[in-house]
Amino acid sequence: MLTNEDLQAISGLITSAVTASEGRMMARMDKIDARLDNMDARLDNMDTRLDNAVNALVEWAEQVAVITKAPFPVQHQPVVEP
């Protein structure tokens, strides 16, 4: 039969194991958070670069429309063919 001291020792071991496990899990979660933050920053950078590229293409298309006297298609408006 287990004594009160045995139960306290077992309880201490369990508490210590759980605490160590929580520490390892938190360290892993911190690494995951850092990776997600890095991915977020990279995606924001990509968004900015894509916005700049799209703006440049729209400006180019507008200039071509002026030169060719063809209407520049506007979003949500049908293009009328001559």
mmCIF file of the N, C-alpha and C atoms, coordinates in Angstrom:
data_MODEL
# 
_entry.id   MODEL 
# 
loop_
_atom_site.group_PDB 
_atom_site.id 
_atom_site.type_symbol 
_atom_site.label_atom_id 
_atom_site.label_alt_id 
_atom_site.label_comp_id 
_atom_site.label_asym_id 
_atom_site.label_entity_id 
_atom_site.label_seq_id 
_atom_site.pdbx_PDB_ins_code 
_atom_site.Cartn_x 
_atom_site.Cartn_y 
_atom_site.Cartn_z 
_atom_site.occupancy 
_atom_site.B_iso_or_equiv 
_atom_site.pdbx_formal_charge 
_atom_site.auth_seq_id 
_atom_site.auth_comp_id 
_atom_site.auth_asym_id 
_atom_site.auth_atom_id 
_atom_site.pdbx_PDB_model_num 
ATOM 1   N N  . MET A 1 1  ? 0.834   -1.173 0.000   1.00 0.00 ? 1  MET A N  1 
ATOM 2   C CA . MET A 1 1  ? 0.000   0.000  0.000   1.00 0.00 ? 1  MET A CA 1 
ATOM 3   C C  . MET A 1 1  ? 0.888   1.249  0.000   1.00 0.00 ? 1  MET A C  1 
ATOM 4   N N  . LEU A 1 2  ? 0.441   2.275  -0.737  1.00 0.00 ? 2  LEU A N  1 
ATOM 5   C CA . LEU A 1 2  ? 1.218   3.504  -0.842  1.00 0.00 ? 2  LEU A CA 1 
ATOM 6   C C  . LEU A 1 2  ? 0.988   4.391  0.379   1.00 0.00 ? 2  LEU A C  1 
ATOM 7   N N  . THR A 1 3  ? 2.069   4.962  0.827   1.00 0.00 ? 3  THR A N  1 
ATOM 8   C CA . THR A 1 3  ? 1.968   5.873  1.963   1.00 0.00 ? 3  THR A CA 1 
ATOM 9   C C  . THR A 1 3  ? 1.696   7.284  1.449   1.00 0.00 ? 3  THR A C  1 
ATOM 10  N N  . ASN A 1 4  ? 1.379   8.160  2.362   1.00 0.00 ? 4  ASN A N  1 
ATOM 11  C CA . ASN A 1 4  ? 1.141   9.554  2.026   1.00 0.00 ? 4  ASN A CA 1 
ATOM 12  C C  . ASN A 1 4  ? 2.393   10.175 1.413   1.00 0.00 ? 4  ASN A C  1 
ATOM 13  N N  . GLU A 1 5  ? 3.548   9.808  1.903   1.00 0.00 ? 5  GLU A N  1 
ATOM 14  C CA . GLU A 1 5  ? 4.821   10.310 1.352   1.00 0.00 ? 5  GLU A CA 1 
ATOM 15  C C  . GLU A 1 5  ? 5.023   9.809  -0.064  1.00 0.00 ? 5  GLU A C  1 
ATOM 16  N N  . ASP A 1 6  ? 4.660   8.537  -0.335  1.00 0.00 ? 6  ASP A N  1 
ATOM 17  C CA . ASP A 1 6  ? 4.770   7.990  -1.691  1.00 0.00 ? 6  ASP A CA 1 
ATOM 18  C C  . ASP A 1 6  ? 3.870   8.764  -2.655  1.00 0.00 ? 6  ASP A C  1 
ATOM 19  N N  . LEU A 1 7  ? 2.634   9.025  -2.218  1.00 0.00 ? 7  LEU A N  1 
ATOM 20  C CA . LEU A 1 7  ? 1.695   9.767  -3.057  1.00 0.00 ? 7  LEU A CA 1 
ATOM 21  C C  . LEU A 1 7  ? 2.184   11.187 -3.319  1.00 0.00 ? 7  LEU A C  1 
ATOM 22  N N  . GLN A 1 8  ? 2.756   11.823 -2.326  1.00 0.00 ? 8  GLN A N  1 
ATOM 23  C CA . GLN A 1 8  ? 3.297   13.170 -2.510  1.00 0.00 ? 8  GLN A CA 1 
ATOM 24  C C  . GLN A 1 8  ? 4.474   13.152 -3.475  1.00 0.00 ? 8  GLN A C  1 
ATOM 25  N N  . ALA A 1 9  ? 5.314   12.131 -3.393  1.00 0.00 ? 9  ALA A N  1 
ATOM 26  C CA . ALA A 1 9  ? 6.455   12.003 -4.298  1.00 0.00 ? 9  ALA A CA 1 
ATOM 27  C C  . ALA A 1 9  ? 5.974   11.792 -5.732  1.00 0.00 ? 9  ALA A C  1 
ATOM 28  N N  . ILE A 1 10 ? 4.971   10.928 -5.886  1.00 0.00 ? 10 ILE A N  1 
ATOM 29  C CA . ILE A 1 10 ? 4.414   10.676 -7.228  1.00 0.00 ? 10 ILE A CA 1 
ATOM 30  C C  . ILE A 1 10 ? 3.777   11.951 -7.769  1.00 0.00 ? 10 ILE A C  1 
ATOM 31  N N  . SER A 1 11 ? 3.036   12.648 -6.939  1.00 0.00 ? 11 SER A N  1 
ATOM 32  C CA . SER A 1 11 ? 2.410   13.902 -7.346  1.00 0.00 ? 11 SER A CA 1 
ATOM 33  C C  . SER A 1 11 ? 3.466   14.924 -7.776  1.00 0.00 ? 11 SER A C  1 
ATOM 34  N N  . GLY A 1 12 ? 4.564   14.995 -7.035  1.00 0.00 ? 12 GLY A N  1 
ATOM 35  C CA . GLY A 1 12 ? 5.655   15.905 -7.388  1.00 0.00 ? 12 GLY A CA 1 
ATOM 36  C C  . GLY A 1 12 ? 6.282   15.541 -8.722  1.00 0.00 ? 12 GLY A C  1 
ATOM 37  N N  . LEU A 1 13 ? 6.470   14.239 -8.973  1.00 0.00 ? 13 LEU A N  1 
ATOM 38  C CA . LEU A 1 13 ? 7.031   13.792 -10.259 1.00 0.00 ? 13 LEU A CA 1 
ATOM 39  C C  . LEU A 1 13 ? 6.094   14.130 -11.412 1.00 0.00 ? 13 LEU A C  1 
ATOM 40  N N  . ILE A 1 14 ? 4.806   13.910 -11.205 1.00 0.00 ? 14 ILE A N  1 
ATOM 41  C CA . ILE A 1 14 ? 3.830   14.216 -12.262 1.00 0.00 ? 14 ILE A CA 1 
ATOM 42  C C  . ILE A 1 14 ? 3.812   15.712 -12.544 1.00 0.00 ? 14 ILE A C  1 
ATOM 43  N N  . THR A 1 15 ? 3.788   16.505 -11.492 1.00 0.00 ? 15 THR A N  1 
ATOM 44  C CA . THR A 1 15 ? 3.794   17.963 -11.653 1.00 0.00 ? 15 THR A CA 1 
ATOM 45  C C  . THR A 1 15 ? 5.039   18.422 -12.388 1.00 0.00 ? 15 THR A C  1 
ATOM 46  N N  . SER A 1 16 ? 6.163   17.866 -12.031 1.00 0.00 ? 16 SER A N  1 
ATOM 47  C CA . SER A 1 16 ? 7.425   18.228 -12.672 1.00 0.00 ? 16 SER A CA 1 
ATOM 48  C C  . SER A 1 16 ? 7.432   17.826 -14.149 1.00 0.00 ? 16 SER A C  1 
ATOM 49  N N  . ALA A 1 17 ? 6.899   16.633 -14.459 1.00 0.00 ? 17 ALA A N  1 
ATOM 50  C CA . ALA A 1 17 ? 6.841   16.170 -15.850 1.00 0.00 ? 17 ALA A CA 1 
ATOM 51  C C  . ALA A 1 17 ? 5.904   17.049 -16.679 1.00 0.00 ? 17 ALA A C  1 
ATOM 52  N N  . VAL A 1 18 ? 4.770   17.391 -16.099 1.00 0.00 ? 18 VAL A N  1 
ATOM 53  C CA . VAL A 1 18 ? 3.808   18.239 -16.812 1.00 0.00 ? 18 VAL A CA 1 
ATOM 54  C C  . VAL A 1 18 ? 4.399   19.614 -17.058 1.00 0.00 ? 18 VAL A C  1 
ATOM 55  N N  . THR A 1 19 ? 5.058   20.178 -16.082 1.00 0.00 ? 19 THR A N  1 
ATOM 56  C CA . THR A 1 19 ? 5.674   21.495 -16.214 1.00 0.00 ? 19 THR A CA 1 
ATOM 57  C C  . THR A 1 19 ? 6.732   21.485 -17.318 1.00 0.00 ? 19 THR A C  1 
ATOM 58  N N  . ALA A 1 20 ? 7.557   20.442 -17.341 1.00 0.00 ? 20 ALA A N  1 
ATOM 59  C CA . ALA A 1 20 ? 8.589   20.328 -18.380 1.00 0.00 ? 20 ALA A CA 1 
ATOM 60  C C  . ALA A 1 20 ? 7.948   20.196 -19.758 1.00 0.00 ? 20 ALA A C  1 
ATOM 61  N N  . SER A 1 21 ? 6.887   19.404 -19.841 1.00 0.00 ? 21 SER A N  1 
ATOM 62  C CA . SER A 1 21 ? 6.189   19.217 -21.107 1.00 0.00 ? 21 SER A CA 1 
ATOM 63  C C  . SER A 1 21 ? 5.569   20.528 -21.586 1.00 0.00 ? 21 SER A C  1 
ATOM 64  N N  . GLU A 1 22 ? 4.968   21.269 -20.655 1.00 0.00 ? 22 GLU A N  1 
ATOM 65  C CA . GLU A 1 22 ? 4.395   22.567 -21.009 1.00 0.00 ? 22 GLU A CA 1 
ATOM 66  C C  . GLU A 1 22 ? 5.467   23.522 -21.518 1.00 0.00 ? 22 GLU A C  1 
ATOM 67  N N  . GLY A 1 23 ? 6.632   23.482 -20.882 1.00 0.00 ? 23 GLY A N  1 
ATOM 68  C CA . GLY A 1 23 ? 7.733   24.340 -21.316 1.00 0.00 ? 23 GLY A CA 1 
ATOM 69  C C  . GLY A 1 23 ? 8.170   24.016 -22.734 1.00 0.00 ? 23 GLY A C  1 
ATOM 70  N N  . ARG A 1 24 ? 8.275   22.719 -23.042 1.00 0.00 ? 24 ARG A N  1 
ATOM 71  C CA . ARG A 1 24 ? 8.663   22.320 -24.403 1.00 0.00 ? 24 ARG A CA 1 
ATOM 72  C C  . ARG A 1 24 ? 7.595   22.720 -25.413 1.00 0.00 ? 24 ARG A C  1 
ATOM 73  N N  . MET A 1 25 ? 6.332   22.543 -25.029 1.00 0.00 ? 25 MET A N  1 
ATOM 74  C CA . MET A 1 25 ? 5.241   22.921 -25.936 1.00 0.00 ? 25 MET A CA 1 
ATOM 75  C C  . MET A 1 25 ? 5.235   24.425 -26.181 1.00 0.00 ? 25 MET A C  1 
ATOM 76  N N  . MET A 1 26 ? 5.457   25.217 -25.138 1.00 0.00 ? 26 MET A N  1 
ATOM 77  C CA . MET A 1 26 ? 5.483   26.670 -25.301 1.00 0.00 ? 26 MET A CA 1 
ATOM 78  C C  . MET A 1 26 ? 6.649   27.106 -26.187 1.00 0.00 ? 26 MET A C  1 
ATOM 79  N N  . ALA A 1 27 ? 7.788   26.440 -26.045 1.00 0.00 ? 27 ALA A N  1 
ATOM 80  C CA . ALA A 1 27 ? 8.940   26.759 -26.894 1.00 0.00 ? 27 ALA A CA 1 
ATOM 81  C C  . ALA A 1 27 ? 8.612   26.460 -28.355 1.00 0.00 ? 27 ALA A C  1 
ATOM 82  N N  . ARG A 1 28 ? 7.940   25.354 -28.591 1.00 0.00 ? 28 ARG A N  1 
ATOM 83  C CA . ARG A 1 28 ? 7.540   25.004 -29.966 1.00 0.00 ? 28 ARG A CA 1 
ATOM 84  C C  . ARG A 1 28 ? 6.536   26.012 -30.506 1.00 0.00 ? 28 ARG A C  1 
ATOM 85  N N  . MET A 1 29 ? 5.583   26.399 -29.665 1.00 0.00 ? 29 MET A N  1 
ATOM 86  C CA . MET A 1 29 ? 4.584   27.377 -30.097 1.00 0.00 ? 29 MET A CA 1 
ATOM 87  C C  . MET A 1 29 ? 5.237   28.724 -30.411 1.00 0.00 ? 29 MET A C  1 
ATOM 88  N N  . ASP A 1 30 ? 6.231   29.109 -29.632 1.00 0.00 ? 30 ASP A N  1 
ATOM 89  C CA . ASP A 1 30 ? 6.951   30.354 -29.905 1.00 0.00 ? 30 ASP A CA 1 
ATOM 90  C C  . ASP A 1 30 ? 7.640   30.295 -31.263 1.00 0.00 ? 30 ASP A C  1 
ATOM 91  N N  . LYS A 1 31 ? 8.238   29.132 -31.583 1.00 0.00 ? 31 LYS A N  1 
ATOM 92  C CA . LYS A 1 31 ? 8.883   28.973 -32.892 1.00 0.00 ? 31 LYS A CA 1 
ATOM 93  C C  . LYS A 1 31 ? 7.857   29.062 -34.019 1.00 0.00 ? 31 LYS A C  1 
ATOM 94  N N  . ILE A 1 32 ? 6.706   28.435 -33.808 1.00 0.00 ? 32 ILE A N  1 
ATOM 95  C CA . ILE A 1 32 ? 5.651   28.478 -34.824 1.00 0.00 ? 32 ILE A CA 1 
ATOM 96  C C  . ILE A 1 32 ? 5.156   29.910 -35.007 1.00 0.00 ? 32 ILE A C  1 
ATOM 97  N N  . ASP A 1 33 ? 4.956   30.622 -33.899 1.00 0.00 ? 33 ASP A N  1 
ATOM 98  C CA . ASP A 1 33 ? 4.529   32.022 -33.973 1.00 0.00 ? 33 ASP A CA 1 
ATOM 99  C C  . ASP A 1 33 ? 5.533   32.862 -34.754 1.00 0.00 ? 33 ASP A C  1 
ATOM 100 N N  . ALA A 1 34 ? 6.821   32.642 -34.495 1.00 0.00 ? 34 ALA A N  1 
ATOM 101 C CA . ALA A 1 34 ? 7.856   33.402 -35.206 1.00 0.00 ? 34 ALA A CA 1 
ATOM 102 C C  . ALA A 1 34 ? 7.815   33.101 -36.702 1.00 0.00 ? 34 ALA A C  1 
ATOM 103 N N  . ARG A 1 35 ? 7.621   31.841 -37.042 1.00 0.00 ? 35 ARG A N  1 
ATOM 104 C CA . ARG A 1 35 ? 7.531   31.472 -38.461 1.00 0.00 ? 35 ARG A CA 1 
ATOM 105 C C  . ARG A 1 35 ? 6.311   32.102 -39.124 1.00 0.00 ? 35 ARG A C  1 
ATOM 106 N N  . LEU A 1 36 ? 5.176   32.087 -38.424 1.00 0.00 ? 36 LEU A N  1 
ATOM 107 C CA . LEU A 1 36 ? 3.968   32.691 -38.979 1.00 0.00 ? 36 LEU A CA 1 
ATOM 108 C C  . LEU A 1 36 ? 4.129   34.197 -39.145 1.00 0.00 ? 36 LEU A C  1 
ATOM 109 N N  . ASP A 1 37 ? 4.780   34.842 -38.189 1.00 0.00 ? 37 ASP A N  1 
ATOM 110 C CA . ASP A 1 37 ? 5.042   36.276 -38.316 1.00 0.00 ? 37 ASP A CA 1 
ATOM 111 C C  . ASP A 1 37 ? 5.914   36.559 -39.537 1.00 0.00 ? 37 ASP A C  1 
ATOM 112 N N  . ASN A 1 38 ? 6.919   35.719 -39.754 1.00 0.00 ? 38 ASN A N  1 
ATOM 113 C CA . ASN A 1 38 ? 7.797   35.871 -40.907 1.00 0.00 ? 38 ASN A CA 1 
ATOM 114 C C  . ASN A 1 38 ? 7.009   35.683 -42.206 1.00 0.00 ? 38 ASN A C  1 
ATOM 115 N N  . MET A 1 39 ? 6.149   34.675 -42.232 1.00 0.00 ? 39 MET A N  1 
ATOM 116 C CA . MET A 1 39 ? 5.328   34.440 -43.423 1.00 0.00 ? 39 MET A CA 1 
ATOM 117 C C  . MET A 1 39 ? 4.391   35.612 -43.676 1.00 0.00 ? 39 MET A C  1 
ATOM 118 N N  . ASP A 1 40 ? 3.827   36.158 -42.615 1.00 0.00 ? 40 ASP A N  1 
ATOM 119 C CA . ASP A 1 40 ? 2.932   37.311 -42.736 1.00 0.00 ? 40 ASP A CA 1 
ATOM 120 C C  . ASP A 1 40 ? 3.657   38.500 -43.353 1.00 0.00 ? 40 ASP A C  1 
ATOM 121 N N  . ALA A 1 41 ? 4.863   38.743 -42.881 1.00 0.00 ? 41 ALA A N  1 
ATOM 122 C CA . ALA A 1 41 ? 5.654   39.862 -43.408 1.00 0.00 ? 41 ALA A CA 1 
ATOM 123 C C  . ALA A 1 41 ? 5.979   39.640 -44.887 1.00 0.00 ? 41 ALA A C  1 
ATOM 124 N N  . ARG A 1 42 ? 6.317   38.408 -45.232 1.00 0.00 ? 42 ARG A N  1 
ATOM 125 C CA . ARG A 1 42 ? 6.641   38.106 -46.629 1.00 0.00 ? 42 ARG A CA 1 
ATOM 126 C C  . ARG A 1 42 ? 5.412   38.275 -47.518 1.00 0.00 ? 42 ARG A C  1 
ATOM 127 N N  . LEU A 1 43 ? 4.243   37.853 -47.039 1.00 0.00 ? 43 LEU A N  1 
ATOM 128 C CA . LEU A 1 43 ? 3.022   38.016 -47.822 1.00 0.00 ? 43 LEU A CA 1 
ATOM 129 C C  . LEU A 1 43 ? 2.660   39.491 -47.988 1.00 0.00 ? 43 LEU A C  1 
ATOM 130 N N  . ASP A 1 44 ? 2.867   40.276 -46.940 1.00 0.00 ? 44 ASP A N  1 
ATOM 131 C CA . ASP A 1 44 ? 2.625   41.720 -47.057 1.00 0.00 ? 44 ASP A CA 1 
ATOM 132 C C  . ASP A 1 44 ? 3.542   42.333 -48.111 1.00 0.00 ? 44 ASP A C  1 
ATOM 133 N N  . ASN A 1 45 ? 4.790   41.904 -48.134 1.00 0.00 ? 45 ASN A N  1 
ATOM 134 C CA . ASN A 1 45 ? 5.747   42.389 -49.125 1.00 0.00 ? 45 ASN A CA 1 
ATOM 135 C C  . ASN A 1 45 ? 5.297   41.995 -50.535 1.00 0.00 ? 45 ASN A C  1 
ATOM 136 N N  . MET A 1 46 ? 4.834   40.768 -50.678 1.00 0.00 ? 46 MET A N  1 
ATOM 137 C CA . MET A 1 46 ? 4.347   40.316 -51.986 1.00 0.00 ? 46 MET A CA 1 
ATOM 138 C C  . MET A 1 46 ? 3.136   41.125 -52.429 1.00 0.00 ? 46 MET A C  1 
ATOM 139 N N  . ASP A 1 47 ? 2.221   41.411 -51.495 1.00 0.00 ? 47 ASP A N  1 
ATOM 140 C CA . ASP A 1 47 ? 1.049   42.225 -51.823 1.00 0.00 ? 47 ASP A CA 1 
ATOM 141 C C  . ASP A 1 47 ? 1.467   43.588 -52.341 1.00 0.00 ? 47 ASP A C  1 
ATOM 142 N N  . THR A 1 48 ? 2.417   44.193 -51.674 1.00 0.00 ? 48 THR A N  1 
ATOM 143 C CA . THR A 1 48 ? 2.889   45.516 -52.086 1.00 0.00 ? 48 THR A CA 1 
ATOM 144 C C  . THR A 1 48 ? 3.485   45.467 -53.489 1.00 0.00 ? 48 THR A C  1 
ATOM 145 N N  . ARG A 1 49 ? 4.325   44.457 -53.727 1.00 0.00 ? 49 ARG A N  1 
ATOM 146 C CA . ARG A 1 49 ? 4.950   44.336 -55.051 1.00 0.00 ? 49 ARG A CA 1 
ATOM 147 C C  . ARG A 1 49 ? 3.915   44.067 -56.125 1.00 0.00 ? 49 ARG A C  1 
ATOM 148 N N  . LEU A 1 50 ? 2.917   43.230 -55.834 1.00 0.00 ? 50 LEU A N  1 
ATOM 149 C CA . LEU A 1 50 ? 1.874   42.943 -56.824 1.00 0.00 ? 50 LEU A CA 1 
ATOM 150 C C  . LEU A 1 50 ? 1.022   44.177 -57.087 1.00 0.00 ? 50 LEU A C  1 
ATOM 151 N N  . ASP A 1 51 ? 0.717   44.938 -56.046 1.00 0.00 ? 51 ASP A N  1 
ATOM 152 C CA . ASP A 1 51 ? -0.042  46.173 -56.233 1.00 0.00 ? 51 ASP A CA 1 
ATOM 153 C C  . ASP A 1 51 ? 0.707   47.120 -57.162 1.00 0.00 ? 51 ASP A C  1 
ATOM 154 N N  . ASN A 1 52 ? 2.013   47.248 -56.949 1.00 0.00 ? 52 ASN A N  1 
ATOM 155 C CA . ASN A 1 52 ? 2.824   48.123 -57.808 1.00 0.00 ? 52 ASN A CA 1 
ATOM 156 C C  . ASN A 1 52 ? 2.811   47.623 -59.243 1.00 0.00 ? 52 ASN A C  1 
ATOM 157 N N  . ALA A 1 53 ? 2.919   46.309 -59.442 1.00 0.00 ? 53 ALA A N  1 
ATOM 158 C CA . ALA A 1 53 ? 2.927   45.751 -60.804 1.00 0.00 ? 53 ALA A CA 1 
ATOM 159 C C  . ALA A 1 53 ? 1.587   45.974 -61.481 1.00 0.00 ? 53 ALA A C  1 
ATOM 160 N N  . VAL A 1 54 ? 0.508   45.780 -60.734 1.00 0.00 ? 54 VAL A N  1 
ATOM 161 C CA . VAL A 1 54 ? -0.827  45.970 -61.307 1.00 0.00 ? 54 VAL A CA 1 
ATOM 162 C C  . VAL A 1 54 ? -1.029  47.437 -61.676 1.00 0.00 ? 54 VAL A C  1 
ATOM 163 N N  . ASN A 1 55 ? -0.616  48.331 -60.809 1.00 0.00 ? 55 ASN A N  1 
ATOM 164 C CA . ASN A 1 55 ? -0.747  49.753 -61.111 1.00 0.00 ? 55 ASN A CA 1 
ATOM 165 C C  . ASN A 1 55 ? 0.031   50.128 -62.369 1.00 0.00 ? 55 ASN A C  1 
ATOM 166 N N  . ALA A 1 56 ? 1.212   49.573 -62.517 1.00 0.00 ? 56 ALA A N  1 
ATOM 167 C CA . ALA A 1 56 ? 2.021   49.848 -63.708 1.00 0.00 ? 56 ALA A CA 1 
ATOM 168 C C  . ALA A 1 56 ? 1.334   49.319 -64.957 1.00 0.00 ? 56 ALA A C  1 
ATOM 169 N N  . LEU A 1 57 ? 0.728   48.140 -64.864 1.00 0.00 ? 57 LEU A N  1 
ATOM 170 C CA . LEU A 1 57 ? 0.023   47.573 -66.017 1.00 0.00 ? 57 LEU A CA 1 
ATOM 171 C C  . LEU A 1 57 ? -1.211  48.392 -66.376 1.00 0.00 ? 57 LEU A C  1 
ATOM 172 N N  . VAL A 1 58 ? -1.920  48.874 -65.381 1.00 0.00 ? 58 VAL A N  1 
ATOM 173 C CA . VAL A 1 58 ? -3.102  49.704 -65.648 1.00 0.00 ? 58 VAL A CA 1 
ATOM 174 C C  . VAL A 1 58 ? -2.684  50.997 -66.327 1.00 0.00 ? 58 VAL A C  1 
ATOM 175 N N  . GLU A 1 59 ? -1.618  51.627 -65.842 1.00 0.00 ? 59 GLU A N  1 
ATOM 176 C CA . GLU A 1 59 ? -1.122  52.855 -66.480 1.00 0.00 ? 59 GLU A CA 1 
ATOM 177 C C  . GLU A 1 59 ? -0.715  52.593 -67.922 1.00 0.00 ? 59 GLU A C  1 
ATOM 178 N N  . TRP A 1 60 ? -0.036  51.476 -68.152 1.00 0.00 ? 60 TRP A N  1 
ATOM 179 C CA . TRP A 1 60 ? 0.385   51.124 -69.508 1.00 0.00 ? 60 TRP A CA 1 
ATOM 180 C C  . TRP A 1 60 ? -0.839  50.914 -70.401 1.00 0.00 ? 60 TRP A C  1 
ATOM 181 N N  . ALA A 1 61 ? -1.835  50.196 -69.900 1.00 0.00 ? 61 ALA A N  1 
ATOM 182 C CA . ALA A 1 61 ? -3.037  49.927 -70.688 1.00 0.00 ? 61 ALA A CA 1 
ATOM 183 C C  . ALA A 1 61 ? -3.773  51.228 -71.009 1.00 0.00 ? 61 ALA A C  1 
ATOM 184 N N  . GLU A 1 62 ? -3.795  52.157 -70.063 1.00 0.00 ? 62 GLU A N  1 
ATOM 185 C CA . GLU A 1 62 ? -4.434  53.450 -70.324 1.00 0.00 ? 62 GLU A CA 1 
ATOM 186 C C  . GLU A 1 62 ? -3.694  54.217 -71.414 1.00 0.00 ? 62 GLU A C  1 
ATOM 187 N N  . GLN A 1 63 ? -2.374  54.166 -71.395 1.00 0.00 ? 63 GLN A N  1 
ATOM 188 C CA . GLN A 1 63 ? -1.588  54.853 -72.423 1.00 0.00 ? 63 GLN A CA 1 
ATOM 189 C C  . GLN A 1 63 ? -1.807  54.208 -73.790 1.00 0.00 ? 63 GLN A C  1 
ATOM 190 N N  . VAL A 1 64 ? -1.871  52.891 -73.812 1.00 0.00 ? 64 VAL A N  1 
ATOM 191 C CA . VAL A 1 64 ? -2.129  52.180 -75.072 1.00 0.00 ? 64 VAL A CA 1 
ATOM 192 C C  . VAL A 1 64 ? -3.513  52.532 -75.593 1.00 0.00 ? 64 VAL A C  1 
ATOM 193 N N  . ALA A 1 65 ? -4.494  52.638 -74.697 1.00 0.00 ? 65 ALA A N  1 
ATOM 194 C CA . ALA A 1 65 ? -5.850  52.985 -75.104 1.00 0.00 ? 65 ALA A CA 1 
ATOM 195 C C  . ALA A 1 65 ? -5.896  54.366 -75.743 1.00 0.00 ? 65 ALA A C  1 
ATOM 196 N N  . VAL A 1 66 ? -5.116  55.312 -75.213 1.00 0.00 ? 66 VAL A N  1 
ATOM 197 C CA . VAL A 1 66 ? -5.079  56.662 -75.779 1.00 0.00 ? 66 VAL A CA 1 
ATOM 198 C C  . VAL A 1 66 ? -4.451  56.620 -77.170 1.00 0.00 ? 66 VAL A C  1 
ATOM 199 N N  . ILE A 1 67 ? -3.351  55.878 -77.298 1.00 0.00 ? 67 ILE A N  1 
ATOM 200 C CA . ILE A 1 67 ? -2.635  55.823 -78.577 1.00 0.00 ? 67 ILE A CA 1 
ATOM 201 C C  . ILE A 1 67 ? -3.468  55.117 -79.642 1.00 0.00 ? 67 ILE A C  1 
ATOM 202 N N  . THR A 1 68 ? -4.104  54.012 -79.267 1.00 0.00 ? 68 THR A N  1 
ATOM 203 C CA . THR A 1 68 ? -4.856  53.214 -80.251 1.00 0.00 ? 68 THR A CA 1 
ATOM 204 C C  . THR A 1 68 ? -6.296  53.680 -80.395 1.00 0.00 ? 68 THR A C  1 
ATOM 205 N N  . LYS A 1 69 ? -6.693  54.634 -79.542 1.00 0.00 ? 69 LYS A N  1 
ATOM 206 C CA . LYS A 1 69 ? -8.061  55.149 -79.526 1.00 0.00 ? 69 LYS A CA 1 
ATOM 207 C C  . LYS A 1 69 ? -9.079  54.036 -79.271 1.00 0.00 ? 69 LYS A C  1 
ATOM 208 N N  . ALA A 1 70 ? -8.617  53.015 -78.565 1.00 0.00 ? 70 ALA A N  1 
ATOM 209 C CA . ALA A 1 70 ? -9.499  51.926 -78.149 1.00 0.00 ? 70 ALA A CA 1 
ATOM 210 C C  . ALA A 1 70 ? -9.884  52.183 -76.707 1.00 0.00 ? 70 ALA A C  1 
ATOM 211 N N  . PRO A 1 71 ? -11.139 51.936 -76.354 1.00 0.00 ? 71 PRO A N  1 
ATOM 212 C CA . PRO A 1 71 ? -11.538 52.207 -74.971 1.00 0.00 ? 71 PRO A CA 1 
ATOM 213 C C  . PRO A 1 71 ? -10.839 51.273 -73.989 1.00 0.00 ? 71 PRO A C  1 
ATOM 214 N N  . PHE A 1 72 ? -10.453 51.856 -72.888 1.00 0.00 ? 72 PHE A N  1 
ATOM 215 C CA . PHE A 1 72 ? -9.839  51.062 -71.829 1.00 0.00 ? 72 PHE A CA 1 
ATOM 216 C C  . PHE A 1 72 ? -10.966 50.398 -71.045 1.00 0.00 ? 72 PHE A C  1 
ATOM 217 N N  . PRO A 1 73 ? -10.962 49.062 -70.971 1.00 0.00 ? 73 PRO A N  1 
ATOM 218 C CA . PRO A 1 73 ? -12.062 48.393 -70.268 1.00 0.00 ? 73 PRO A CA 1 
ATOM 219 C C  . PRO A 1 73 ? -12.032 48.714 -68.772 1.00 0.00 ? 73 PRO A C  1 
ATOM 220 N N  . VAL A 1 74 ? -13.198 49.097 -68.264 1.00 0.00 ? 74 VAL A N  1 
ATOM 221 C CA . VAL A 1 74 ? -13.333 49.396 -66.852 1.00 0.00 ? 74 VAL A CA 1 
ATOM 222 C C  . VAL A 1 74 ? -14.032 48.215 -66.197 1.00 0.00 ? 74 VAL A C  1 
ATOM 223 N N  . GLN A 1 75 ? -13.602 47.881 -65.005 1.00 0.00 ? 75 GLN A N  1 
ATOM 224 C CA . GLN A 1 75 ? -14.166 46.742 -64.306 1.00 0.00 ? 75 GLN A CA 1 
ATOM 225 C C  . GLN A 1 75 ? -15.676 46.907 -64.143 1.00 0.00 ? 75 GLN A C  1 
ATOM 226 N N  . HIS A 1 76 ? -16.407 45.826 -64.347 1.00 0.00 ? 76 HIS A N  1 
ATOM 227 C CA . HIS A 1 76 ? -17.856 45.751 -64.209 1.00 0.00 ? 76 HIS A CA 1 
ATOM 228 C C  . HIS A 1 76 ? -18.598 46.474 -65.319 1.00 0.00 ? 76 HIS A C  1 
ATOM 229 N N  . GLN A 1 77 ? -17.905 46.873 -66.361 1.00 0.00 ? 77 GLN A N  1 
ATOM 230 C CA . GLN A 1 77 ? -18.578 47.466 -67.522 1.00 0.00 ? 77 GLN A CA 1 
ATOM 231 C C  . GLN A 1 77 ? -18.214 46.648 -68.748 1.00 0.00 ? 77 GLN A C  1 
ATOM 232 N N  . PRO A 1 78 ? -19.196 46.245 -69.516 1.00 0.00 ? 78 PRO A N  1 
ATOM 233 C CA . PRO A 1 78 ? -18.887 45.442 -70.703 1.00 0.00 ? 78 PRO A CA 1 
ATOM 234 C C  . PRO A 1 78 ? -18.150 46.274 -71.755 1.00 0.00 ? 78 PRO A C  1 
ATOM 235 N N  . VAL A 1 79 ? -17.271 45.635 -72.467 1.00 0.00 ? 79 VAL A N  1 
ATOM 236 C CA . VAL A 1 79 ? -16.544 46.281 -73.549 1.00 0.00 ? 79 VAL A CA 1 
ATOM 237 C C  . VAL A 1 79 ? -17.390 46.173 -74.795 1.00 0.00 ? 79 VAL A C  1 
ATOM 238 N N  . VAL A 1 80 ? -17.653 47.303 -75.443 1.00 0.00 ? 80 VAL A N  1 
ATOM 239 C CA . VAL A 1 80 ? -18.479 47.314 -76.652 1.00 0.00 ? 80 VAL A CA 1 
ATOM 240 C C  . VAL A 1 80 ? -17.549 47.203 -77.847 1.00 0.00 ? 80 VAL A C  1 
ATOM 241 N N  . GLU A 1 81 ? -17.782 46.172 -78.637 1.00 0.00 ? 81 GLU A N  1 
ATOM 242 C CA . GLU A 1 81 ? -16.966 45.942 -79.835 1.00 0.00 ? 81 GLU A CA 1 
ATOM 243 C C  . GLU A 1 81 ? -17.535 46.790 -80.985 1.00 0.00 ? 81 GLU A C  1 
ATOM 244 N N  . PRO A 1 82 ? -16.660 47.434 -81.790 1.00 0.00 ? 82 PRO A N  1 
ATOM 245 C CA . PRO A 1 82 ? -17.148 48.250 -82.926 1.00 0.00 ? 82 PRO A CA 1 
ATOM 246 C C  . PRO A 1 82 ? -17.642 47.381 -84.077 1.00 0.00 ? 82 PRO A C  1 
# 
